[in-house]
Amino acid sequence: QNYNTLLTLSHLLDATDGIILVPNEGLHATCARLHNIKRPDFQDLNRVAARALASVLLPAASGSGNQPGSGKCMSVSDVAEHMCAHPAHRVLGLRCVPQMPAGSVDFTVFTWASILKRLRQMLITGSILEEGFNWGTSVPAPGATPKTRIVKSIANVLVLRGKGSMGADTSGFQDPGLYPIWAVSPLKVASQTAQFGKYEKAAGLLSNCQTFMPATERMLSHAYGMYESRAYIHQYTQQGMVQADFEEAFAQVEDCLAHYRSI
């Protein structure tokens, strides 16, 4: 699995404008802990992933600047142009809130303030779950030394769906401390007043950020260990691969990680 992830990721970094990485363990935890599904199967995982993608990619009107509004419908190409403008930074993370069992929706009060507060905290802590993250982590003031590491973003697309979405306060995602100093207009906000499924209010966030790094670094470490001991290499050489293919893949992923560490 580590080899397959390494080779697939390195190829996609070469062949695509952007990659949305949605880890299986995150989908499984969402199903089990937030939707109370005792034994999640692939259909459950795919349903959660599809809902998250839909929260961002379904039609929504972009506003002026970084405010939601009633402008033109934001297209997939608009999203790609905003999120993946830099060729060295093409790995995207995806978050969608709220997440809860269907039976709990009717007994829950939704407010934009609470939804956006949780989503912002998920972003800066690198959490892909709507629970278990550190509320004590905060973005440091300009010039201050951060007390804890925060996840930096290059660009974000925030999509709000439901009643009152056009008037929601998205200023928390405009904080310059979330972005490198060289990022130009890193936030794009869009809205759609139509209800998203059973949720009166919902938000999707697509981020070009450092969230993917810890899992990718673990994968890379395991792949290096296997490669050094030549574990399972014969299964790949039988299919025509050579040593240079692995070395190129390692270099490609290492290079990608180095660019994101420098943010």
N, C-alpha and C positions, 0 to 999 in steps of 0.2 A: 504493500500500500504506500509506503514512503517513496519508493522508486516511482510508482505510477503518479503520485502527486507531484513529485519533483519534475518528471518529464512533461507532464501535462501543463503544469504552471509555466515552465520555461517556454514551451511551444506557444501557449496563449499570449505570453508577454511579447512574443515576436509577431504574432499574427492578428492581434485585435487592437482596437482603440481603447477598450477598457474591459476589466474583468470584475464581475460582482462575485465575491467569495462569501458563501453562506455555509459555514461548517456544519456537518451532520450532528456533532455533539450539541451544538446550539439549538438546532431544530428539535432534537430529541428532548433536551431539557425544557424547551418551550412547551412541547406537547405534554410532558410528564408533570412538570411543576406548575405551569400556568393554565393549562387546559384540563388538568386532572385526568389525562388518558393513561391508564395503568400500564398498558403494553403498546406503545406507539409502533405502528408499522410504517412502511414506506409511503403508503397513501396518506397517512396523517402528516408525515414530514413534508411531503410534497404540497399538501394543502396549506400548511403554515408558510412554506416558502413562496407559494403562488400568491397568497394573500399579501405578503410583504412586498412582492414585486408589483402587484396590482395597486397597492397604496401609493406607489410613486409613479407608475407608468400609465395608469388610467388617465383620461383627459382631465386637465386642470388648467385654469387660467393664470398666467403669470402676471404679476403686478409691475409697477414701476420701481426700479431699484431692487431693494431687498424687502419689499412689502407685498403681502398678498393683494390681489386685485382682480379686476375684470378685463384684463388685457387679452392678448391673443392666447390661443390654446398652446401649451408647452408641448412640443413634439419630442420624440426620442432623440432626434438629431440635436435639438436644443440642449437636452440633458447631456448628451455625449460631448458636445462642444464645450459646455461649461465645466463638466467634471474632469475631462481628460485632455485639457489643453496642453499639458506638459508631457512630452513623450516618455520621460523617466518616471512618471507617477501615474499609473493606470490601474491601480488596485482599489476597488470600491467596497465599502461595507454597507449593510442594509439593516435598518431598524424600523419597526412598526409598533405603535402603541395606540390603544390598549390591547392587551392579550389576556383573555379570561375565558372560562367555560361559558358556553352559550346560555346555560341556566342562570348565570350570575348577572347577565347584561341588564335585565329588567329591574334589578335591585341596586344598580350602581348609578351614582350621579357623576356625570362627566362635565368637567370644566376645562377650558383651554389653558388656564394657568397651571393646573396640576399636570395635565398631559404634557405640556411643553417643558415644565420643570423636570419631570422624570426623564423625558427624552434627552434633554441637554445633559443631565447627570450621567445617563448611559453613555453619551458620546465622550465626555471628558474622562470617564473612568475606563473606557474601552469595553463596557459590558454589552453583551448581546441579549441579556435577559432583563426583564422589567422588574427585577428584584435582586437582592443580594449585593448590590453595588455600594460603594462607600460614599455616603452623603457628606463626609468630612472633606472630600477632595474638592478643591476650588481652583479657579483660574487666578493666578497671582496678579497683583497690580503691576502696571508697567514699571520695569526696572527692578522689581522685587524678585527674590530667589524663591522658586516654588517649594513648598513644604513637602509635597508629594508629586510624583510624576503625573502629568496629564497627557492625554492623547491629543496630538495636534492634527488639524485638518488642513488640507490644501484648498478644498472646495466642498460645499454642501448644497444639496437641493432639498428643501423642506416643503412638503406638500400637505396641506391641511384640508380635511374633508368633513363636511357637516355644517350644522347650524352655527352661524356666527364666525365662520372661518375667515371671512374677509376682514373682520375687525380684530382678530387675535393679535396679541402683543408678541412679536417674534424677536424682540430686542436682545434676548439672552443669547441668540445665535449670531448676533452681530459683534459680539465682544472681540476686539482685536487680539486678545490673548489666546483665542482658539486657533489662530492662524499664524503662519510665518510672516515676517514683515514684508516679504516681497509679493505676497498674494494680493492680486488686484480684483476687487469686487467678488470675494469668495463665496458669498451667499446668494442663492436664488430661491425665492419663495413663490409658491403657487397655491391656489385654493380652488375648491369646488364645494358649493353649498349642498349638493346632493349627499344624502346619508350614505356612509360606507358600510354596506352589509347591515348588520343589526346595531352597529355602533352609531349613536347620535353624533359623536365627535371622534375623529381619529386622525392620526398624523403619521406620515411616512418620512423617513430621513435617509437619503442616499449620500454617503460621505466618502470622499477621497482622503483617507486618514490612515493612522498607524495601527488601527485595531487588529489587522491581520498579522502583525509582526510576531507576537509571542508564539502563536500556533505554527507559523511558518518556520521560525527559528528552531522549534522543537522537531519538526519534520526534517529539517535540513540536518540537524545533529544526528538523528537516527539514521538518515540516509547515508551520511558520511561513515558512520560506524559500520553499517552493512557493507558499504562499498570497500572499505579498507580490509574487511575480512573476506571480500569477494562472495558474499552471501547472495545466492540466487542469480548471479550475473549470467550464468550459463543459459538461463531461461530467456534472457534478452538477446544474447549473442546468437542464439539459435534462430532468432527472428531477423537477423541481419544487422543488429546494432554493434557498434564498436566502442572502445574505451573513450574515444574522442567525443562521442555523443553524450556520455555521462559527464565528462569534464566540462563540456559546453553548457549543459543544463545546470550544473552546480554554479558555474560562473555567472550565468544569467540571473539566477535567483539571488545569489550573493550580491550582485550589483544592484538589483531592485531593492533589497533590504538596506543597503548602504545609502541609497538615495533617500529612503524614508527616515533613516536614523538622523539624517542631516537637517531635517525640518526644524 
